[in-house]
């Protein structure tokens, strides 16, 4: 089933949306805007339902953050709000796909989700990450110019790189020495951090791509394709 991420600080409403949509979609939900970014990177939803008004982050800022990350930059994002349509144009400007006022018209929401995701499926296939946990040892210099060596587990991989989470602060552009662990350790190559989730999470999510030759477990001809 297609996957949805629901982000709303109203627990009762999240429960209602889950009940109404869980027969058609695999649903992940949170009331914490900070957690939403991590869940999106972890579960790779096919669409996001987003409340506008939440503590700490508001929906406008969160929508911009989703659009700034490569994994979520093209996902359909549907704003669900108790406010009037006054913000509809602003939501379109920051990249929202659709706008639904509370109380939710679930018939219309289901129809819109189905048609939007069907249109996404009809787009040409492209290489997508493979959800795989691979043990790595990373070493190099962190964002504070301190030497580090750390064991991590990937969240996903593709022929060109990998996603992982870590409590260490890596700046974008940071170069990592990558070693495969498990059994006989081997050097994979050099990778560069090209993306990081916004600051403030206990464990930051990162995506690193290889620079130059690599002895990686996934090669171009092994690429996983999907809609």
Buried (B, 14 or more C-beta within 10 A) or exposed (E): EBBBBBBBBBEEBBEBBBEBBEEEBEBBBBBBBBBBBBBBBBBBBBBBBBBBBBEEBEBBBBBEBBBEBEBBEEBBBBBBBEEEEEBBEBBEEBBBBBBBBEEBEEEEBBEBBEEBBEEBEEEEEEEBBBBBEBBBBBEBBBBEEEEBEBEBEBBBBBBBBBBBBBEBBBEEEBBBBBBBBEEEEEEBBBBBBBBBBBEEBEEBBBBBBBEEEBEBBBEEEEBBEEE
